[in-house]
Amino acid sequence: MRSTRRKLGLVVTACLAVLLSVSPAVANGAEVTKGSFAPFADGPGLGYDSISGTATMVRTASGETIVIVVASGLTQGLTYGSHVHLQPCSAGNAGGHYSFGFAVPGGALNGSEIWPGPFTANEGGNAVGFTKVGATAGPEAVSVVIHAPGGAKIACADLS
């Protein structure tokens, strides 16, 4: 238990360090968008009625995209997927995954997507996901979705 808390603390500290390191970039033209997670309609039926947390996307002035997910209300020990999506949460359950259309450094799947997961929930049901890719996400990257094991969309955060 202490080891898991220590690991989560280290991950959160690392994420904060990254955000603090981009703070000067924010002043120099970076764009920061963020949102709060809310359960999708199917979430409560799958046992995720109290899921919450935040998603933050930083489009740096140097041409990178950083996404950080902090979530709670998950099931201990389960691993969740998380992806940047194309539509707002209220439109078609956020549509499909955002894709650059070509491989980018740090990209997931075929190198063209932004996945701040997978991540595994600790004993408190909390998890942190992080990714950095070597390209700037376009304006179509408008939400972050958390997927349950098996792929069901259980929570979404609109980025604004």
C-alpha positions in Angstrom: 0.0 0.0 0.0 2.8 2.5 0.9 4.7 1.5 -2.2 1.6 2.2 -4.5 1.0 5.6 -2.8 4.7 6.4 -3.1 4.6 5.5 -6.9 1.4 7.6 -7.4 3.0 10.5 -5.5 6.1 10.2 -7.8 3.9 10.2 -10.9 1.9 13.2 -9.7 5.2 15.0 -8.8 6.6 14.2 -12.3 3.5 15.5 -14.0 3.6 18.7 -12.0 7.2 19.2 -12.8 6.4 18.9 -16.5 3.6 21.4 -16.2 5.9 23.8 -14.3 8.6 23.3 -16.9 6.2 24.4 -19.7 5.0 27.4 -17.7 7.5 29.7 -19.5 6.2 28.3 -22.8 2.7 29.1 -21.8 3.8 32.7 -21.6 5.5 32.4 -25.0 2.6 31.1 -27.1 1.6 27.7 -25.8 -2.1 26.8 -25.4 -3.4 25.1 -22.3 -6.9 23.5 -22.3 -8.4 21.4 -19.6 -11.6 19.9 -18.4 -13.3 17.8 -15.7 -14.2 14.2 -16.1 -17.9 13.2 -15.9 -19.3 9.7 -16.3 -20.8 8.8 -19.7 -24.4 7.4 -19.6 -23.1 3.8 -19.6 -20.6 4.5 -16.8 -22.9 4.1 -13.9 -24.3 0.8 -15.3 -20.7 -0.5 -15.4 -20.0 0.6 -11.8 -18.5 4.0 -12.6 -21.0 6.4 -11.1 -18.5 8.4 -9.1 -15.6 8.8 -11.6 -14.1 12.2 -11.5 -10.8 14.0 -12.2 -9.2 16.3 -14.8 -7.6 16.2 -18.2 -5.1 18.8 -19.2 -3.6 19.3 -22.7 -0.7 21.6 -23.3 0.2 22.5 -26.9 3.7 23.9 -26.4 5.2 26.7 -28.4 8.0 24.3 -29.4 5.5 22.0 -31.3 4.8 19.2 -28.7 1.5 18.1 -27.1 1.4 17.0 -23.5 -1.7 15.4 -22.0 -2.1 14.6 -18.3 -5.1 12.7 -16.8 -5.8 12.5 -13.1 -8.8 10.3 -12.3 -10.6 8.9 -9.3 -13.5 6.6 -8.8 -11.8 3.7 -10.7 -11.6 0.1 -9.6 -8.4 -0.8 -7.8 -5.9 -2.9 -9.8 -7.7 -2.5 -13.2 -6.0 -0.9 -16.2 -7.8 1.7 -18.2 -7.3 3.2 -21.6 -7.4 6.9 -22.2 -7.3 8.7 -25.6 -7.8 12.2 -27.0 -11.0 12.2 -29.0 -12.5 14.2 -32.0 -15.8 15.4 -30.6 -17.1 17.0 -27.5 -18.4 14.6 -24.8 -22.0 15.4 -25.6 -21.7 14.6 -29.3 -21.8 10.9 -30.1 -19.9 9.9 -26.9 -17.0 12.0 -28.1 -16.7 10.2 -31.5 -13.5 8.4 -32.4 -9.9 8.9 -31.5 -8.1 12.0 -32.6 -5.3 11.2 -35.2 -2.6 13.3 -36.7 -3.0 11.2 -39.9 0.7 10.3 -39.8 3.2 9.0 -37.3 4.6 11.4 -34.8 7.3 10.9 -32.1 5.7 9.4 -29.0 2.4 8.7 -30.8 0.4 5.7 -29.9 -1.2 2.9 -32.0 0.3 3.4 -35.5 2.1 6.5 -34.1 -0.6 8.9 -35.0 -2.7 9.1 -31.8 -2.5 10.7 -28.4 -2.9 8.2 -25.5 -2.3 9.4 -22.0 -2.9 5.8 -20.9 -3.0 3.0 -20.2 -2.9 3.5 -16.5 -3.7 1.3 -13.5 -5.8 2.4 -10.5 -4.2 2.2 -7.1 -5.9 0.8 -4.0 -7.8 4.1 -3.6 -9.2 3.9 -7.1 -7.0 6.8 -8.3 -4.7 6.9 -11.4 -2.6 9.3 -13.4 -1.9 9.1 -17.1 0.7 11.1 -19.0 2.0 11.4 -22.6 4.0 13.7 -24.7 4.1 13.6 -28.5 6.3 15.4 -30.9 3.6 17.4 -32.8 1.0 20.0 -32.0 -2.6 18.6 -31.8 -5.0 20.3 -34.1 -8.2 22.1 -33.1 -10.2 18.8 -33.6 -8.6 17.4 -30.4 -11.3 18.5 -28.1 -11.9 15.8 -25.4 -10.3 13.0 -23.5 -12.1 9.8 -22.8 -11.4 7.1 -20.2 -12.2 3.6 -21.4 -12.9 0.7 -19.0 -11.0 -2.6 -19.5 -12.7 -4.1 -22.6 -13.1 -0.7 -24.2 -16.4 0.8 -23.0 -16.3 4.6 -22.8 -16.9 5.4 -19.1 -15.9 9.1 -18.6 -15.1 12.1 -20.7 -13.6 15.6 -20.2 -14.2 18.4 -22.7 -11.0 20.5 -23.2 -11.6 24.2 -23.2 
